[in-house]
Amino acid sequence: MPVPWLEVVPPPSSDRAAVVSFPGHVVVAAAVEQEWAEKLGGEDFAAPSGPRFLTALEDRFDLHAGAFDVSLLAGRLSGSPPLPLTPLDASEHPRARRAHRYRTDVRLWASQHGLLVVGRGLGGRWEVAFEVDPAAQGRGHGRLLARAARHLIPEDRPIWAQCAPGNSASLRVLLAAGFQPAGSEVLLMPSNAGW
């Protein structure tokens, strides 16, 4: 009997895969057969995000599973961002370098106390990443950066953010900036992608 909550779709690219979970629905974006995913996942809703399933995907496609992240979503906001930002053409900041490994059309801004990154991620969706200078943490700057991203989306689309469940500080920042939990995801990439 088919597993009604499990859907297999094509991979995001030839050298990537993903497992994305929403309430009552799991999407496996990989070049696998529905039967393979159902057999390995069984009737356990959490199984496709678990070690056995992810290891099978890693072995089958020579990929490396990244972090298990909470996926959050927010709508676009009109008007100006809530803090001054300076556009950057490039940055050697680790957060910027990481963004280029995961996203296309990456755009960077510097603030007085941090870095804001917006780019196209999984499925072409707009995604945000940000980092606050250590000396400025705990003062609301992260919330302002996350909220600023909602003003900077170049089209009237929602924006996504990913956060490790254990990173409670960043999760609180995203919630305070108006992002709402939508599900979870694990991205799989080549092992030489520089995790």
MDTraj code that builds the backbone (N, CA, C; nanometers):
import mdtraj as md
import numpy as np

residues = "MET PRO VAL PRO TRP LEU GLU VAL VAL PRO PRO PRO SER SER ASP ARG ALA ALA VAL VAL SER PHE PRO GLY HIS VAL VAL VAL ALA ALA ALA VAL GLU GLN GLU TRP ALA GLU LYS LEU GLY GLY GLU ASP PHE ALA ALA PRO SER GLY PRO ARG PHE LEU THR ALA LEU GLU ASP ARG PHE ASP LEU HIS ALA GLY ALA PHE ASP VAL SER LEU LEU ALA GLY ARG LEU SER GLY SER PRO PRO LEU PRO LEU THR PRO LEU ASP ALA SER GLU HIS PRO ARG ALA ARG ARG ALA HIS ARG TYR ARG THR ASP VAL ARG LEU TRP ALA SER GLN HIS GLY LEU LEU VAL VAL GLY ARG GLY LEU GLY GLY ARG TRP GLU VAL ALA PHE GLU VAL ASP PRO ALA ALA GLN GLY ARG GLY HIS GLY ARG LEU LEU ALA ARG ALA ALA ARG HIS LEU ILE PRO GLU ASP ARG PRO ILE TRP ALA GLN CYS ALA PRO GLY ASN SER ALA SER LEU ARG VAL LEU LEU ALA ALA GLY PHE GLN PRO ALA GLY SER GLU VAL LEU LEU MET PRO SER ASN ALA GLY TRP".split()
xyz = np.array([
    [0.0838, -0.1185, 0.0000],
    [0.0000, 0.0000, 0.0000],
    [0.0888, 0.1255, 0.0000],
    [0.0629, 0.2215, -0.0906],
    [0.1461, 0.3419, -0.0966],
    [0.1419, 0.4219, 0.0333],
    [0.2519, 0.4885, 0.0619],
    [0.2597, 0.5747, 0.1793],
    [0.2103, 0.7127, 0.1359],
    [0.0922, 0.7570, 0.1818],
    [0.0314, 0.8790, 0.1272],
    [0.1052, 1.0081, 0.1604],
    [0.1831, 1.0097, 0.2662],
    [0.2491, 1.1334, 0.3068],
    [0.3896, 1.1479, 0.2493],
    [0.4369, 1.0477, 0.1741],
    [0.5733, 1.0485, 0.1219],
    [0.5711, 1.0729, -0.0287],
    [0.6391, 1.1780, -0.0736],
    [0.6431, 1.2135, -0.2148],
    [0.7884, 1.2199, -0.2607],
    [0.8162, 1.1613, -0.3758],
    [0.9485, 1.1665, -0.4360],
    [0.9420, 1.2584, -0.5570],
    [1.0331, 1.3550, -0.5629],
    [1.0409, 1.4485, -0.6749],
    [1.1838, 1.4485, -0.7268],
    [1.2081, 1.5039, -0.8454],
    [1.3446, 1.5077, -0.8974],
    [1.4376, 1.5880, -0.8052],
    [1.5672, 1.5572, -0.8099],
    [1.6633, 1.6293, -0.7245],
    [1.6749, 1.7751, -0.7671],
    [1.7197, 1.8626, -0.6757],
    [1.7352, 2.0031, -0.7102],
    [1.8412, 2.0267, -0.8178],
    [1.9382, 1.9377, -0.8282],
    [2.0392, 1.9411, -0.9347],
    [2.1020, 1.8030, -0.9422],
    [2.1874, 1.7834, -1.0412],
    [2.2443, 1.6498, -1.0610],
    [2.3356, 1.6060, -0.9479],
    [2.3879, 1.7000, -0.8699],
    [2.4788, 1.6634, -0.7609],
    [2.4266, 1.7063, -0.6245],
    [2.2957, 1.7100, -0.6095],
    [2.2331, 1.7485, -0.4829],
    [2.1112, 1.6594, -0.4576],
    [2.0695, 1.6558, -0.3347],
    [1.9446, 1.5897, -0.2960],
    [1.8947, 1.6606, -0.1704],
    [1.7718, 1.6349, -0.1329],
    [1.7160, 1.6981, -0.0137],
    [1.6015, 1.6138, 0.0397],
    [1.5810, 1.6238, 0.1699],
    [1.4627, 1.5669, 0.2348],
    [1.3980, 1.6833, 0.3096],
    [1.2761, 1.7159, 0.2702],
    [1.2055, 1.8307, 0.3260],
    [1.0746, 1.7813, 0.3871],
    [1.0526, 1.8160, 0.5125],
    [0.9330, 1.7694, 0.5849],
    [0.8443, 1.8873, 0.6215],
    [0.7150, 1.8674, 0.6021],
    [0.6120, 1.9626, 0.6416],
    [0.5100, 1.8879, 0.7256],
    [0.4178, 1.9564, 0.7904],
    [0.3153, 1.8831, 0.8658],
    [0.2401, 1.7850, 0.7756],
    [0.2528, 1.6577, 0.8056],
    [0.1815, 1.5539, 0.7327],
    [0.2337, 1.5229, 0.5943],
    [0.3524, 1.5720, 0.5579],
    [0.4027, 1.5506, 0.4215],
    [0.5555, 1.5547, 0.4223],
    [0.6182, 1.4564, 0.3582],
    [0.7635, 1.4517, 0.3439],
    [0.7957, 1.4437, 0.1950],
    [0.8866, 1.5294, 0.1506],
    [0.9308, 1.5301, 0.0114],
    [1.0770, 1.4858, 0.0062],
    [1.1035, 1.3823, -0.0709],
    [1.2399, 1.3367, -0.0962],
    [1.2757, 1.3831, -0.2368],
    [1.3659, 1.4799, -0.2460],
    [1.4094, 1.5328, -0.3748],
    [1.5395, 1.4631, -0.4126],
    [1.5267, 1.3527, -0.4812],
    [1.6426, 1.2705, -0.5181],
    [1.6018, 1.1788, -0.6330],
    [1.7010, 1.1321, -0.7067],
    [1.6747, 1.0424, -0.8196],
    [1.6560, 0.8993, -0.7691],
    [1.5507, 0.8804, -0.6896],
    [1.5169, 0.7477, -0.6370],
    [1.3741, 0.7131, -0.6773],
    [1.3436, 0.5856, -0.6697],
    [1.2098, 0.5387, -0.7012],
    [1.1211, 0.5536, -0.5775],
    [0.9943, 0.5785, -0.6010],
    [0.8979, 0.5905, -0.4912],
    [0.9015, 0.4646, -0.4039],
    [0.9099, 0.3491, -0.4677],
    [0.9102, 0.2228, -0.3936],
    [1.0329, 0.2117, -0.3030],
    [1.1480, 0.2570, -0.3525],
    [1.2714, 0.2549, -0.2735],
    [1.2540, 0.3402, -0.1485],
    [1.2015, 0.4606, -0.1670],
    [1.1824, 0.5511, -0.0535],
    [1.0807, 0.4948, 0.0452],
    [0.9744, 0.4383, -0.0046],
    [0.8723, 0.3820, 0.0837],
    [0.9248, 0.2616, 0.1605],
    [1.0006, 0.1768, 0.0930],
    [1.0544, 0.0582, 0.1602],
    [1.1520, 0.0988, 0.2713],
    [1.2377, 0.1943, 0.2413],
    [1.3372, 0.2366, 0.3390],
    [1.2746, 0.3199, 0.4506],
    [1.1767, 0.4033, 0.4141],
    [1.1125, 0.4894, 0.5136],
    [1.0080, 0.4193, 0.5962],
    [0.9484, 0.3156, 0.5381],
    [0.8439, 0.2430, 0.6099],
    [0.7259, 0.3327, 0.6427],
    [0.6639, 0.3083, 0.7548],
    [0.5475, 0.3864, 0.7972],
    [0.5839, 0.4943, 0.8976],
    [0.7134, 0.5135, 0.9221],
    [0.7596, 0.6098, 1.0220],
    [0.7803, 0.7454, 0.9564],
    [0.6978, 0.8434, 0.9928],
    [0.7036, 0.9768, 0.9335],
    [0.8408, 1.0412, 0.9512],
    [0.9100, 1.0129, 1.0602],
    [1.0400, 1.0739, 1.0868],
    [1.1544, 1.0028, 1.0149],
    [1.1310, 0.8833, 0.9625],
    [1.2395, 0.8030, 0.9052],
    [1.3149, 0.8710, 0.7917],
    [1.2512, 0.9388, 0.6964],
    [1.3286, 0.9993, 0.5876],
    [1.4282, 1.1061, 0.6325],
    [1.4087, 1.1641, 0.7495],
    [1.5046, 1.2609, 0.8028],
    [1.6025, 1.1965, 0.8993],
    [1.5916, 1.0671, 0.9169],
    [1.6752, 0.9958, 1.0124],
    [1.8018, 0.9400, 0.9509],
    [1.8919, 0.8901, 1.0361],
    [2.0235, 0.8445, 0.9916],
    [2.0204, 0.7318, 0.8884],
    [1.9322, 0.6341, 0.9052],
    [1.9314, 0.5196, 0.8128],
    [1.8980, 0.5645, 0.6708],
    [1.7950, 0.6444, 0.6568],
    [1.7510, 0.6920, 0.5258],
    [1.8562, 0.7839, 0.4641],
    [1.9070, 0.8785, 0.5425],
    [2.0057, 0.9731, 0.4904],
    [2.1355, 0.9033, 0.4517],
    [2.1769, 0.8043, 0.5307],
    [2.2976, 0.7285, 0.4970],
    [2.2786, 0.6525, 0.3663],
    [2.1589, 0.5979, 0.3442],
    [2.1311, 0.5279, 0.2179],
    [2.1403, 0.6242, 0.0999],
    [2.0898, 0.7465, 0.1168],
    [2.1032, 0.8467, 0.0101],
    [2.2498, 0.8852, -0.0102],
    [2.3234, 0.9030, 0.0992],
    [2.4654, 0.9359, 0.0881],
    [2.5395, 0.8284, 0.0093],
    [2.5167, 0.7030, 0.0453],
    [2.5871, 0.5926, -0.0186],
    [2.5474, 0.5777, -0.1654],
    [2.4200, 0.5947, -0.1941],
    [2.3712, 0.5741, -0.3310],
    [2.4245, 0.6807, -0.4269],
    [2.4388, 0.8054, -0.3796],
    [2.4758, 0.9157, -0.4691],
    [2.6105, 0.9792, -0.4362],
    [2.6845, 0.9204, -0.3430],
    [2.8137, 0.9748, -0.3005],
    [2.7991, 1.1205, -0.2576],
    [2.7009, 1.1436, -0.1722],
    [2.6736, 1.2767, -0.1187],
    [2.6951, 1.2765, 0.0316],
    [2.6926, 1.3959, 0.0885],
    [2.7097, 1.4123, 0.2324],
    [2.5887, 1.4875, 0.2859],
    [2.5214, 1.4299, 0.3848],
    [2.4055, 1.4957, 0.4455],
    [2.4518, 1.6061, 0.5388],
    [2.3929, 1.7227, 0.5214],
    [2.4244, 1.8359, 0.6079],
    [2.3401, 1.8331, 0.7338],
    [2.3266, 1.9476, 0.7945],
    [2.2548, 1.9595, 0.9214],
    [2.1050, 1.9401, 0.9033],
    [2.0423, 1.8908, 1.0073],
    [1.8971, 1.8856, 1.0152],
    [1.8534, 2.0231, 1.0640],
    [1.7796, 2.0957, 0.9798],
    [1.7414, 2.2325, 1.0118],
    [1.5909, 2.2495, 1.0204],
    [1.5481, 2.3407, 1.1065],
    [1.4112, 2.3896, 1.1048],
    [1.4022, 2.4872, 0.9879],
    [1.2948, 2.4781, 0.9084],
    [1.2703, 2.5723, 0.7994],
    [1.1663, 2.6725, 0.8463],
    [1.1969, 2.7999, 0.8279],
    [1.1050, 2.9061, 0.8682],
    [1.0743, 2.9931, 0.7475],
    [0.9588, 3.0575, 0.7510],
    [0.9087, 3.1312, 0.6361],
    [0.8511, 3.2646, 0.6814],
    [0.8736, 3.3698, 0.6006],
    [0.8161, 3.5016, 0.6297],
    [0.7811, 3.5701, 0.4987],
    [0.6849, 3.6585, 0.5042],
    [0.6441, 3.7337, 0.3864],
    [0.7317, 3.8557, 0.3647],
    [0.7236, 3.9089, 0.2452],
    [0.7980, 4.0293, 0.2089],
    [0.7355, 4.1500, 0.2791],
    [0.8201, 4.2454, 0.3160],
    [0.7738, 4.3702, 0.3761],
    [0.8080, 4.4857, 0.2835],
    [0.7208, 4.5847, 0.2754],
    [0.7487, 4.7025, 0.1938],
    [0.8267, 4.8048, 0.2770],
    [0.8752, 4.9060, 0.2104],
    [0.9474, 5.0117, 0.2799],
    [1.0941, 4.9791, 0.2974],
    [1.1592, 5.0626, 0.3760],
    [1.3037, 5.0507, 0.3974],
    [1.3359, 4.9539, 0.5102],
    [1.4515, 4.8896, 0.5045],
    [1.4950, 4.8019, 0.6144],
    [1.5055, 4.8799, 0.7452],
    [1.4976, 4.8118, 0.8592],
    [1.4974, 4.8797, 0.9892],
    [1.6345, 4.9242, 1.0397],
    [1.7390, 4.9110, 0.9566],
    [1.8721, 4.9563, 0.9965],
    [1.9523, 4.9895, 0.8722],
    [2.0527, 5.0747, 0.8851],
    [2.1352, 5.1101, 0.7688],
    [2.2165, 4.9895, 0.7210],
    [2.2172, 4.9685, 0.5893],
    [2.2910, 4.8587, 0.5287],
    [2.3717, 4.9105, 0.4108],
    [2.4905, 4.8548, 0.3933],
    [2.5767, 4.8901, 0.2812],
    [2.5900, 4.7685, 0.1902],
    [2.5472, 4.7790, 0.0627],
    [2.5646, 4.6651, -0.0287],
    [2.7124, 4.6330, -0.0497],
    [2.7418, 4.5050, -0.0608],
    [2.8788, 4.4595, -0.0852],
    [2.8827, 4.3835, -0.2170],
    [2.9905, 4.4027, -0.2937],
    [3.0084, 4.3242, -0.4161],
    [3.0574, 4.1842, -0.3840],
    [3.1368, 4.1723, -0.2799],
    [3.1931, 4.0432, -0.2402],
    [3.2363, 4.0524, -0.0948],
    [3.2596, 3.9369, -0.0361],
    [3.3070, 3.9319, 0.1014],
    [3.3776, 3.7999, 0.1248],
    [3.4834, 3.8042, 0.2017],
    [3.5534, 3.6822, 0.2407],
    [3.5019, 3.6306, 0.3754],
    [3.4000, 3.6932, 0.4265],
    [3.3405, 3.6493, 0.5520],
    [3.2966, 3.5034, 0.5367],
    [3.3204, 3.4183, 0.6365],
    [3.2807, 3.2773, 0.6261],
    [3.1317, 3.2586, 0.5934],
    [3.0457, 3.3440, 0.6456],
    [2.9026, 3.3332, 0.6167],
    [2.8751, 3.3586, 0.4680],
    [2.9464, 3.4522, 0.4080],
    [2.9298, 3.4812, 0.2653],
    [2.9830, 3.3659, 0.1803],
    [3.1004, 3.3133, 0.2161],
    [3.1560, 3.1997, 0.1409],
    [3.0629, 3.0793, 0.1482],
    [3.0064, 3.0552, 0.2649],
    [2.9136, 2.9427, 0.2810],
    [2.7885, 2.9639, 0.1953],
    [2.7394, 3.0863, 0.1903],
    [2.6198, 3.1157, 0.1110],
    [2.6413, 3.0819, -0.0355],
    [2.7598, 3.1094, -0.0871],
    [2.7882, 3.0809, -0.2279],
    [2.7914, 2.9310, -0.2567],
    [2.8160, 2.8480, -0.1563],
    [2.8134, 2.7024, -0.1763],
    [2.6705, 2.6506, -0.1851],
    [2.5766, 2.7178, -0.1185],
    [2.4399, 2.6684, -0.1100],
    [2.3402, 2.7430, -0.1963],
    [2.3756, 2.8642, -0.2396],
    [2.2767, 2.9500, -0.3048],
    [2.3326, 3.0120, -0.4322],
    [2.2399, 3.0572, -0.5169],
    [2.2749, 3.1350, -0.6347],
    [2.2198, 3.2762, -0.6157],
    [2.2567, 3.3651, -0.7041],
    [2.2086, 3.5035, -0.6998],
    [2.2274, 3.5641, -0.5600],
    [2.3442, 3.5403, -0.5017],
    [2.3728, 3.5844, -0.3651],
    [2.3942, 3.7356, -0.3615],
    [2.3281, 3.8003, -0.2653],
    [2.3418, 3.9442, -0.2434],
    [2.3846, 3.9668, -0.0994],
    [2.4777, 4.0589, -0.0800],
    [2.5384, 4.0814, 0.0512],
    [2.5224, 4.2258, 0.0954],
    [2.5022, 4.2437, 0.2252],
    [2.4978, 4.3762, 0.2852],
    [2.5738, 4.3721, 0.4182],
    [2.6423, 4.4798, 0.4463],
    [2.7083, 4.4947, 0.5765],
    [2.6287, 4.5945, 0.6588],
    [2.6176, 4.5668, 0.7872],
    [2.5590, 4.6625, 0.8814],
    [2.6702, 4.7039, 0.9769],
    [2.6384, 4.7880, 1.0690],
    [2.7396, 4.8329, 1.1645],
    [2.7963, 4.7166, 1.2448],
    [2.7119, 4.6154, 1.2695],
    [2.7542, 4.5060, 1.3565],
    [2.7345, 4.3673, 1.2967],
    [2.7218, 4.3565, 1.1639],
    [2.7001, 4.2236, 1.1108],
    [2.6954, 4.2178, 0.9594],
    [2.6566, 4.1006, 0.9104],
    [2.6482, 4.0717, 0.7680],
    [2.5128, 4.0095, 0.7391],
    [2.4515, 4.0506, 0.6282],
    [2.3233, 3.9970, 0.5841],
    [2.3410, 3.9393, 0.4444],
    [2.2875, 3.8192, 0.4240],
    [2.2982, 3.7499, 0.2960],
    [2.1590, 3.7088, 0.2515],
    [2.1261, 3.7383, 0.1266],
    [2.0016, 3.6911, 0.0657],
    [2.0401, 3.6250, -0.0660],
    [1.9856, 3.5068, -0.0926],
    [2.0146, 3.4379, -0.2177],
    [1.9088, 3.3344, -0.2468],
    [1.9192, 3.2745, -0.3643],
    [1.8240, 3.1706, -0.4051],
    [1.8781, 3.0336, -0.3647],
    [1.7975, 2.9612, -0.2877],
    [1.8380, 2.8299, -0.2396],
    [1.7562, 2.7191, -0.3030],
    [1.7220, 2.6215, -0.2252],
    [1.6504, 2.5022, -0.2693],
    [1.5251, 2.5395, -0.3476],
    [1.5124, 2.4867, -0.4685],
    [1.3943, 2.5123, -0.5502],
    [1.3833, 2.6557, -0.5998],
    [1.4914, 2.7329, -0.5923],
    [1.4894, 2.8705, -0.6383],
    [1.4266, 2.9692, -0.5412],
    [1.3955, 2.9229, -0.4210],
    [1.3321, 3.0116, -0.3229],
    [1.4339, 3.1119, -0.2679],
    [1.3864, 3.2268, -0.2226],
    [1.4721, 3.3253, -0.1579],
    [1.4989, 3.2812, -0.0145],
    [1.6259, 3.2896, 0.0267],
    [1.6672, 3.2483, 0.1611],
    [1.7548, 3.3568, 0.2232],
    [1.7530, 3.3616, 0.3553],
    [1.8328, 3.4587, 0.4290],
    [1.9318, 3.3880, 0.5206],
    [2.0467, 3.4503, 0.5366],
    [2.1441, 3.4116, 0.6391],
    [2.2018, 3.5418, 0.6934],
    [2.2418, 3.5391, 0.8167],
    [2.2979, 3.6600, 0.8769],
    [2.3943, 3.6203, 0.9875],
    [2.4805, 3.7134, 1.0213],
    [2.5728, 3.6897, 1.1319],
    [2.5994, 3.8225, 1.2018],
    [2.5936, 3.8191, 1.3328],
    [2.6179, 3.9372, 1.4143],
    [2.7582, 3.9272, 1.4735],
    [2.8307, 4.0383, 1.4718],
    [2.9634, 4.0400, 1.5332],
    [2.9527, 3.9965, 1.6796],
    [3.0438, 3.9140, 1.7271],
    [3.0342, 3.8642, 1.8648],
    [3.0157, 3.9735, 1.9700],
    [3.0826, 4.0867, 1.9547],
    [3.0732, 4.1939, 2.0550],
    [2.9350, 4.2585, 2.0580],
    [2.8557, 4.2412, 1.9506],
    [2.7242, 4.3058, 1.9430],
    [2.6091, 4.2076, 1.9679],
    [2.6393, 4.0835, 1.9961],
    [2.5336, 3.9845, 2.0149],
    [2.4542, 4.0127, 2.1422],
    [2.3265, 3.9751, 2.1387],
    [2.2394, 3.9922, 2.2542],
    [2.1793, 4.1309, 2.2667],
    [2.1894, 4.2116, 2.1612],
    [2.1377, 4.3489, 2.1664],
    [2.0283, 4.3747, 2.0630],
    [1.9756, 4.2698, 2.0003],
    [1.8671, 4.2872, 1.9044],
    [1.9120, 4.3098, 1.7613],
    [2.0431, 4.3055, 1.7363],
    [2.0918, 4.3323, 1.6013],
    [2.0556, 4.2185, 1.5047],
    [2.0599, 4.0957, 1.5519],
    [2.0223, 3.9825, 1.4674],
    [1.8781, 3.9919, 1.4219],
    [1.7900, 4.0307, 1.5125],
    [1.6480, 4.0471, 1.4773],
    [1.6320, 4.1528, 1.3686],
    [1.7073, 4.2637, 1.3808],
    [1.6996, 4.3694, 1.2795],
    [1.7522, 4.3207, 1.1442],
    [1.8598, 4.2428, 1.1439],
    [1.9125, 4.1889, 1.0182],
    [1.8128, 4.0931, 0.9541],
    [1.7557, 4.0036, 1.0336],
    [1.6588, 3.9078, 0.9797],
    [1.5357, 3.9799, 0.9259],
    [1.4911, 4.0804, 0.9968],
    [1.3754, 4.1577, 0.9500],
    [1.4109, 4.2368, 0.8237],
    [1.5325, 4.2896, 0.8174],
    [1.5760, 4.3653, 0.6996],
    [1.5676, 4.2805, 0.5735],
    [1.5997, 4.1524, 0.5852],
    [1.5940, 4.0639, 0.4685],
    [1.4550, 4.0620, 0.4074],
    [1.3531, 4.0757, 0.4888],
    [1.2151, 4.0748, 0.4397],
    [1.1853, 4.1973, 0.3534],
    [1.2623, 4.3038, 0.3694],
    [1.2477, 4.4243, 0.2881],
    [1.3300, 4.4171, 0.1593],
    [1.4257, 4.3256, 0.1531],
    [1.5239, 4.3246, 0.0452],
    [1.5000, 4.2166, -0.0597],
    [1.3945, 4.1385, -0.0459],
    [1.3649, 4.0368, -0.1463],
    [1.3334, 4.1109, -0.2765],
    [1.4003, 4.0761, -0.3867],
    [1.3833, 4.1534, -0.5092],
    [1.2531, 4.1289, -0.5843],
    [1.1652, 4.0510, -0.5314],
    [1.0345, 4.0300, -0.5931],
    [0.9354, 3.9973, -0.4830],
    [0.8094, 4.0017, -0.5150],
    [0.7064, 3.9799, -0.4135],
    [0.6905, 3.8306, -0.3859],
    [0.7857, 3.7762, -0.3153],
    [0.7891, 3.6342, -0.2811],
    [0.8181, 3.6216, -0.1325],
    [0.7864, 3.5083, -0.0718],
    [0.8262, 3.4878, 0.0678],
    [0.9766, 3.4619, 0.0762],
    [1.0280, 3.4666, 0.1963],
    [1.1694, 3.4371, 0.2186],
    [1.1805, 3.3292, 0.3253],
    [1.2750, 3.2403, 0.3072],
    [1.2965, 3.1263, 0.3961],
    [1.4228, 3.1466, 0.4777],
    [1.4267, 3.0810, 0.5917],
    [1.5464, 3.0760, 0.6755],
    [1.5584, 2.9343, 0.7297],
    [1.6814, 2.8903, 0.7514],
    [1.7063, 2.7599, 0.8109],
    [1.7846, 2.7813, 0.9393],
    [1.7531, 2.6979, 1.0382],
    [1.8184, 2.7118, 1.1683],
    [1.8258, 2.5746, 1.2349],
    [1.9417, 2.5421, 1.2892],
    [1.9546, 2.4177, 1.3649],
    [1.8628, 2.4247, 1.4866],
    [1.7879, 2.3186, 1.5164],
    [1.6958, 2.3222, 1.6300],
    [1.7636, 2.3577, 1.7621],
    [1.8888, 2.3193, 1.7781],
    [1.9597, 2.3482, 1.9023],
    [2.0118, 2.4901, 1.9121],
    [2.0071, 2.5655, 1.8029],
    [2.0543, 2.7032, 1.8045],
    [1.9396, 2.7930, 1.8503],
    [1.9076, 2.7833, 1.9775],
    [1.7896, 2.8516, 2.0308],
    [1.7996, 3.0035, 2.0180],
    [1.9203, 3.0594, 2.0258],
    [1.9350, 3.2049, 2.0126],
    [1.8922, 3.2505, 1.8734],
    [1.9404, 3.1833, 1.7690],
    [1.9020, 3.2202, 1.6323],
    [1.7548, 3.1921, 1.6062],
    [1.7046, 3.0843, 1.6613],
    [1.5629, 3.0525, 1.6436],
    [1.4758, 3.1615, 1.7050],
    [1.5116, 3.2089, 1.8238],
    [1.4365, 3.3187, 1.8864],
    [1.4455, 3.4459, 1.8032],
    [1.5624, 3.4725, 1.7446],
    [1.5805, 3.5906, 1.6600],
    [1.4871, 3.5836, 1.5395],
    [1.4837, 3.4695, 1.4731],
    [1.3989, 3.4553, 1.3547],
    [1.2511, 3.4686, 1.3894],
    [1.2103, 3.4089, 1.4994],
    [1.0704, 3.4217, 1.5417],
    [1.0370, 3.5675, 1.5727],
    [1.1269, 3.6382, 1.6390],
    [1.1038, 3.7790, 1.6722],
    [1.1000, 3.8663, 1.5472],
    [1.1659, 3.8224, 1.4394],
    [1.1669, 3.8980, 1.3136],
    [1.0466, 3.8640, 1.2259],
    [0.9570, 3.7788, 1.2751],
    [0.8357, 3.7475, 1.2019],
    [0.8384, 3.6207, 1.1196],
    [0.9448, 3.5424, 1.1300],
    [0.9503, 3.4137, 1.0600],
    [0.8720, 3.3104, 1.1397],
    [0.8040, 3.2212, 1.0691],
    [0.7246, 3.1171, 1.1334],
    [0.7746, 2.9795, 1.0908],
    [0.7826, 2.8834, 1.1836],
    [0.8257, 2.7483, 1.1453],
    [0.7316, 2.6882, 1.0418],
    [0.7908, 2.6287, 0.9381],
    [0.7117, 2.5678, 0.8315],
    [0.7405, 2.4192, 0.8173],
    [0.8557, 2.3726, 0.8654],
    [0.8922, 2.2329, 0.8515],
    [1.0380, 2.2129, 0.8879],
    [1.0990, 2.1145, 0.8215],
    [1.2414, 2.0871, 0.8440],
    [1.3027, 2.0402, 0.7139],
    [1.4357, 2.0399, 0.7090],
    [1.5020, 1.9952, 0.5872],
    [1.6437, 1.9485, 0.6164],
    [1.6894, 1.8600, 0.5292],
    [1.8283, 1.8165, 0.5267],
    [1.8719, 1.8234, 0.3808],
    [1.9801, 1.8943, 0.3535],
    [2.0357, 1.9025, 0.2197],
    [2.1535, 1.8067, 0.2089],
    [2.1672, 1.7428, 0.0943],
    [2.2791, 1.6527, 0.0686],
    [2.3587, 1.7076, -0.0483],
    [2.4905, 1.7173, -0.0295],
    [2.5793, 1.7748, -0.1296],
    [2.7027, 1.6881, -0.1436],
    [2.7807, 1.7106, -0.2500],
    [2.9062, 1.6350, -0.2626],
    [2.9961, 1.6588, -0.1417],
    [3.0719, 1.5588, -0.1036],
    [3.1552, 1.5716, 0.0158],
    [3.2655, 1.6746, -0.0030],
    [3.2999, 1.7101, -0.1271],
    [3.4038, 1.8099, -0.1508],
    [3.3466, 1.9509, -0.1574],
    [3.2187, 1.9692, -0.1170],
    [3.1560, 2.1014, -0.1266],
    [3.1998, 2.1933, -0.0129],
    [3.2816, 2.1449, 0.0780],
    [3.3383, 2.2316, 0.1791],
    [3.2514, 2.2495, 0.3026],
    [3.1944, 2.1417, 0.3528],
    [3.1140, 2.1510, 0.4742],
    [3.2008, 2.2063, 0.5785],
])
top = md.Topology()
chain = top.add_chain()
for i, resn in enumerate(residues, 1):
    res = top.add_residue(resn, chain, resSeq=i)
    for name in ("N", "CA", "C"):
        top.add_atom(name, md.element.get_by_symbol(name[0]), res)
traj = md.Trajectory(xyz[None], top)
